[in-house]
């Protein structure tokens, strides 16, 4: 039933008029208007009142409540362009807020780690209940599918480092030492760190988005209702998959990065592949490779745990999903760099 009726030049309003009726108001109120009757009007919102305000002289039977809305529109003392002031934090408030957020995130991570360790221990004690099919899928998604972008990044970084190193060493007539320096640097730090950062940006966000969408669509609540443990189904397979997948990814990153350095050495320093490999075999100890691979499971576990933790923190809206996905990537990359720094100091301290 129409809320706006027109007979000749007279308009009568009925019921509750809102912004949803704006189109009908524009269609009915055109041409010559003799009067607009508010006798049968129950209420009107601010948006519709603005559309009718220019016909104020033709109003009749306007109730007190409706008239107050039009008086508000006509009030010249109100600054329509006034914007609310942003509540900006001063330095002390900003510093305090970040400290509180840090301790809150640390507590949340500790709680998540504690639950993971307990549930993981139970899974190891009951291997028959472990979901090996999902484990293989997560190894593929988080590790195998990331190989191409990791190899491309490592190859380019290897070329860049070799170019810089060759330019500096050539000044001292020590070009052959590029094999020693870049070999150790690549195996111990560069290739593992680059591979882990690329995987962190790709996989942590993927895990957060997957679990976050499941939470928004209430699939996790459905799992709980069915008596299933979401933590055991969603977190443990992902973490174990990344622990197994990342050493392989880092090993391939080592190989392709060294290949990039070999190409630069041959074209810039005239060091052939055979000479490079012979020097590499004689100068680079195998322990440097082991050190880089030793850090890989810790990188993988940190990436998966943070990705899953942020996924469970998603609220039931799309905005929260975007925020937690972004935070997940930042946290995962930071943890990878922090873990690498701790291991670097530890190995240097003990002369490994």
N, C-alpha and C positions, 0 to 999 in steps of 0.2 A: 504494500500500500504506500502510495506516495505521501511524503511528509510535507510537500510544498505544492499547493494547489493554486491555480490561476484561473480567474474568471474575468475576462476582458482585461482591464488594467489593474485589477485588485489581486493581491497575493495574500494567501492565508497560510500560516505555518502551524504544523501539528506535531505533537509528541516531542521527541528529543532530537534536536538538530546537532550534528557533529561534523568534523572535518570530512567524514565519509560522504556527506551530502553536498560537498562543495561543487561537484560537477553539475548536479541537478539545480543548485542555486544559480549557477551561471547560465544554464539553459533556460530556466523559467523567468529570471529577472532580466529581461532585455526589452528594449523599446520603451514605450510610455508606461510609467507606473503611477497609478493614482494614490494607492496606499498599500502598506504592508501590515497585515493584522496579526498581532501576537496573542490574541485571546486564547487560542487553543494550544499554545506552545508551553511545553513543560520545562525544557531546559535548552540551552544553547552553549556551545563551547566558544573559546576565544577565536579560533581560526575562522569559524563560520560568521562570527560577529564582525570580524574585520571586513569580510566580503559584503555584509549588509550595511556597514557603518556609513557609506556615502549616501544612503537613502534615508538618513536619520530624520529628515524633515517630513517624511511620509509615513512614519511609524504611528500606530494607534494600538490602544489596549496593551501597553507595555507594562509588565509587572515590575515590582521594585527590584527583584533579584536580577531580572534580565537587564533592566536599566543600569544597574551598577556595573555590568560588564561593558556596556557602551560608554559609560562615564570613565572607566579605566582606559579605554582606547583613546578618548578625547583628552585625557589628562596630559597637558603640555609639560608639566614639571618632571615627567619620567624620561630619563635618558635611555632611548631605545638602543643606542649603540654601546651601552655600558657592558663590559665583559667582566666576568668574575675573576678576581685576582688569584693567580696560581700560588698555592702554598709551597713556596720554595724553602728547602731546608738550609740552615746555615752550616758552617763547617763542622761545628761540634755535633749538631744533630745528624749530619750526613755520616760523620765518622762513627758515631754511636750506633746508627742504624746498620752500618756495614758490619760492625763487630757483632751485634745481635744476630744478623743474618748468617754470619760465619759460624757462630756457635750453634745456631739452629740447624744449619746444613750439616755440621759435623755430627750433631746428635742424631739427625735423620740418617746419615750414612752409617753411623755406628749401629743403630737399630737394624738397618737393612742388612749390614754385614753379619750381625749376630744371628738374624733369622736365616740368612743364606747358609752360614756354617752349620747350623743345627739341621736344617732341612737337607743339606748336601750330605751330611754324615748319615742321615737316615736313608738317603737314596743309595749310598755306597753299601750300606748294610743290607739293602733289599734290591740287588741289581736286576731281579726279574721284573720289577716295576718300572725300570728305567726306559725312557722312550727313545730308542736308538734311531728310529726313523726320523724323528724330529731333530735329533742331534746331527744327522747327516744333512738334513735340509738347511740347518743353520750354518753348518760348515760351508756349504755351497753359497748361501746368501751372504754371509759375513766375510768369508775368506776367498773362495774361488772366484766369485763374481767381482771381487775388488782387485784381483791380480793385475788386470790390464792397466787401470789407472795408477796403481802402485808402481808397476814396471816403467810406465811412461814417465812418471814423476822422478823416479830414482835414476833413470837413464839421463834425463835432462840435468838433474842436480850433479850427477857424476861428471858430465861434460863441463858444466860451469866450474866445478871445483878443479878439474884438471887444467882448464884454461888458466884460471887464476894462479894455480900452483906452478904451472910451467912458466908463466910470465915472470914470477918472482924468483924461481930457482935458476932460470936462465941468466939472470943478472950476476949470479955468483958462480956460474959454470958448474952447477950441481944438478943438472936436469935429470940425471938418472935417479936421484933420490925422490923423485915424484912417486915412484913405485912404492917406496917404503912409507912415505908420509900419507899418501892417499889410501894405500892399502889398509893401514892400521885405522885411519880415521873413518873409512867407509865401513869396515867390518865391526868396529866397536860402537860407533856413534851415529854416523850420518844415515846409513841405510836403515838400521832399526828404527831410528827416530822418525825419519821421513815416512817409512811404511806405516808405523803406528799412528802418526798424525793423520795421514790420509784415511786409514781405516777408521780412526776415531770420528772424523768428520762424516764419513759415509755410514758406518754401521751403528754408532751410538744414536744418531738421529733416526735411523730406521727402526731400531728397537723401541725407542721412545714413542715414535708415531704408531707402531703396531700395537703396543700395549695401551697407549692412550686412546686410540680408536676403539679398542675392545672395552675400555672403561666407559667411554661416552655412549656406546651402543649397549651397555649393561651386560655384555657377555661375561665379564668377570663376576658380576653378581649372580648370573645364571650358573656359573661353575660352582660358586659357593653353595647355592641352593641345591645343586645336585650332589653335594658332598665331596667335590673335587677340590684339591689344593691349588689355587692359581699360582702360588709361588713355585711349587714343584713342577707345574706344567709349563710355565712361561719363563722363569728365570734360570733355573738350573741347567736346562739344555742349552740355552744361549751362552751362558758363561763357560761351560765346558767346551762348547763348540769353538769359541774364540780362543780358549787356551790351547786347543789343538791346532787351530787354523793359522794363528799368527806366526809361529816359528817357520812354517813353510813359506808364508808370504815374505817374511824378512829374508829368508835364505835366497829366494828368487830376486829380491831387491838387491842383495849383495852382488849376485852374479851380474845382473844387468847394469848396475852402477859401475862395476869394474870394467865391463865391456865398453861402456861409454868413455871411461878414462883411457882404455887401451886405444880407442880410435883417435882420441886427441893426441896421445903420446906418439902414435905412428905418423900423424899428419903434421904435427907441430914440432915435435922433438926428434923425429926420425928414429924412434924406438920401436922396432918391429914387434909383432905379437909374440914370436918365440922368445925374443930377448926379454920382453916384459914379463911373460909367464915364468921364465927361468929366474929372473930377479925376484919376482913375487914369491916363488916357491922357496928360495934361499933366505929371503929377508923377513917374510911375514910368518910369525908363529901361528899355529893352529888355535892357540888359546884365544886369540882375538876374535875368531869366528865363534867360538863357544861362548864368549862373554856376550856378544850380540844376540845370540840365540837364547842364552839363559834369561835375558830380560824379556823375551817375547811373551811367555805365558803370563807374566805379571801385567804387561801392557794389555793383553787380551782380556784378562779378568777385570781389570779396571774399566776398560771401555764397555764391556757388557754389563757390569754391575751398575755403572752410572746411567747407561742407557735405559736399563730396566727400572731402576729406582725412580728416575724422572718420569717414566711412563706411568707408574703407579700414582704419582703425584698429580696427574692431570685431572682437572675438574670436569664437570659435565658440560663443557662448552668448547667451541672451536678455538676461541682466543687463547684459552689455557693450553691447548694442544700446541699451538704455535710457539708460545712462550717457553714451555717446558722442552720442546724440541731444540730451540735455540740455546737454552741453558745447558742442555745435555751435551751438545757439541762443544761448547766453551769449557765445561767442566772436564769432559773426557780429554780434550787436548791439553788442558792444564795438568791433569793428573799424569798423563803420559810424560810430559816434560819434567814434572816433579820427580816421578819415579826414576827417570833416566839420570837426573841430577844426583839423586841419592845413591844410585848404583855407581855412578862415576866417582863420587867422593869415596865411597866404600872401597872400590877396587884400587883407587889411587892410594888410599890410606894403608892398605895391606900389600901394595906393590904387585897386584895381579895384572 
